[in-house]
Amino acid sequence: MMRMRCKTMNDSFHGRLYIAVIGDIKDSRNHADRNGLQLRLQAALDGVNLEYGKQIASRFMITLGDEFQGLFTAGPGAIFAVDRIERELYPVKIRFGIGVGKITTDIDAAMPLGADGPAYYSARNMIDALKAAEKKKMESKANVRIEIQGNPAISELMNAVFALLSAAKADWTERQVVIMNAYLACGGTQEEAAKRLGIDQSTLQKALAAANFYAYRKALEAVANACAGMEE
């Protein structure tokens, strides 16, 4: 059994930056199958906790009926976790607020509740900013925003990338997302993914190209790597 180590106050005061992620499902109360949605969300969070466990300071969990959160310590995993959760719940619409900053309380590795500090303040501010932007016609329709403590210029640059990625995702179909998920689950191997889905490799390749998947993934990797660099 994997042992969870609870971080202490000493960890948070040594200058370490954490990456807090808060997710907020849009209009969850109006979802036709709320129980099914909760089960899908829990499965997605379990998958993230398993895949990125070494980078996670506090496991992802559902905190309210339509909200969830988690905390990362290092590496590019936070950005890829957001992408994975969104793809696995597609076409459900989700807002993601990401905050990079310090945590000034104890951290429980088993659950994110109770931890506090600038990283979480920023993540919450980003959720609020997304909600406010949705009410303004001239604002970007991005569903992910990030705030890096002490680095507004890089934050703004990353948010511009997130806005462009949201525009790309708006044209995705459910079939394309299924193919993306299979492709990534197979480690980026087209032949293996095509076999899993029972389709020709050429069909898979055309679907990925039509979704602009490779450009999307490269932009996502650039943001993830830049975000990881902020943690030192």
N, C-alpha and C positions, 0 to 999 in steps of 0.2 A: 504494500500500500504506500502511495506517495505521501511523504510527510510535509505538511505546510509549516513554514517558519514565519512567525509573526514578526514583522519589522518593528524596531523600537524607535523611540524618539531620537536616539543618537543618529540613526540612518538619515532622518529628514533634515538634520541640522548640519550635515557635512557638505552642503552645497549641491547635493544631487537634485536633478530635475526629474519630475515624473510626468507621465502623459495620462491625463484623465479623459475618459470617454463617457459621455452621456448620450444615450439613444432615446428618442421619443417617437413612438409610432403615431402617425397622423390619423385622426378620426377613428381610433381603435374601437370606440364605443358603438360606432355604426357598422362595424365589421359583421358580416352575416354569421360567421362562425368564430366567436371570440375564444372559445375553448380550444378549437383547432389552431387558432393563431398563437395562443399562449404555448401550446405544445411545440409548434414549429419554431417559435422564438427560443424556447428553452433548449431545443435540439441544436440550434445554431450557436447559442452561447456555450453549450457543452463542447461543441466542436472547436470553438475558438480557444476555450480554456485548455483543451487537450493539445491543440497544435502549437499554441504560443505560450505554453506553461512556463518556460524558462525565462520569458520576458515579462511575465505578469506578476505584479506586486500584490494585487488583490483581484480575485477571480470575478469574472463577469457574472452578474445575476440580475434577475428582474427585481426592481425595487418598488415599483408601483404597477398598477394594471397595464399601463401603456408605456412605462419607462424602464430602462435598464442601464447599468453602468459597470465600469471596471477600471483598473488602474495598471498602467505599464511602467516598467522601470527602465528598460533599455532596448535598443534595436529598432528596426522599422516596423515591428509587428503591429503597432496600433493602427496604422493606416491600412494595412492589409486585412486586419480584423474587421474594420469598418466595412471594407469592400466585401468581405466574405459574408458578413451578416446581411448586408443589403441584397446580395445576389441570392442567398438562400431563402430570403423571405419575399423575393420578387413575385408579384408586382406590388406588394404592400409598400406604402410610402413611409419612409423613416427620416427624421431629422437626426443629425449627429453633431454634437458640440464637442470639440476637442480642446483641451487646455494643457499647455506645457508650462510647468512651474513647480514650485516646491509644495510639499505636504508638511504641515506643521503639527500633526497629531500622530499618535500611534497608528499603524496600519495592520489590519487583520488580513492575512493572506487568504483566508477562507471566504471573506465577504467584504464588499466595499463600503458598507454602511458604517458611519461613525468617523471615517477619515475626513479631514478637512484641510484647507489651505488654498493658496492661489491657483494651483492647477485645477481644482474643482470649481473655484469661483469663475475662472475663465471658461471652462466647459459649459457651465450654466449660462454665462453671459452669451455664449455663442448660440445656444438653443434659443434664448430670448431674441437675439439678433435675427435668427432665421425666421422666427414667428413674425417679427415686425416687418421683415422684408417681404413676406408673403402677402402682406396687406397693401403693399405699394406696387403699382403697375410698372414703374420704371426700374424697380430693383431686380437684380439677378434672381433666378429661381433655383439657385443652388440649394442642396439639401445637406451640405457639410460645410462647417466653418471651423477654423482653428485660430486660437490666440496663443502666441508664444510670449511669455512674460519678458519684458525688456527688449523685445525685437519686433516692433510694429511693422517695419518694412518687409521683413521676411514673412510675417503673418499675412500681410496684404497680398504679397506675391503668391503664396500658397492658396489663398482664398480665390484669387483670380483663376488659378488652375482648377480648383474645385468647381468653380462656376462653369468653366468650359467642359469639364467632365460630366457635369449634370446635364448640359445640353446634349452631349453625346449619348448619355443613358436614356434620354427622353425618347429616342428613336428605336431603342431595343425592343425586341419581341420576346415573348415567353420562351419560344423555341430557341432563340439565340442564347438566352440566359441558361437554359438547360444544357446547351452545347458548351458554353463557357465553363459551367460548373464541372461538367464531365472532363473537359480538357485539363483544367487545373487540378482536379482530383487525381488525374492520371499523371501528374508531374509534368504537364506540358508536352505530352506525347500524343500527336494527332492520331497515329495508327491505333494506339491502345484505346483512346477515347472513342474513336469511330466504332471499334469492336464492341465496346461497352454499350453504345447507343444503338447498335445494329444498323449503321448507315455507312456509306462509302466515305473514304477519307476525303475525297474531293468535295463531297457535300458538306462535310464538317469545315473544311478550309474555306469554302465560299461563305458559310454562315459567319465564321469568325471575321472574315474580311468585310462582309457587309455591315457588321456591327462596329467596325473600326476598332476591333478588340486589341490589336497589337499596339496601335497608337495610344489607346486608353491605358493599357497596362504599362507602357513605357513612361507615360506621364505620372501614373500612380507610383511607380517605382522611384521616380525622381523626387516626388514629394516625401515618400517614406524615408529615403536615404537622407534627405535634407533634415527631416524631422529627427531622425536618429542622431544626427550630428549635433543637434541642439542639446542633447542630454549630458554631454561631457562637462 
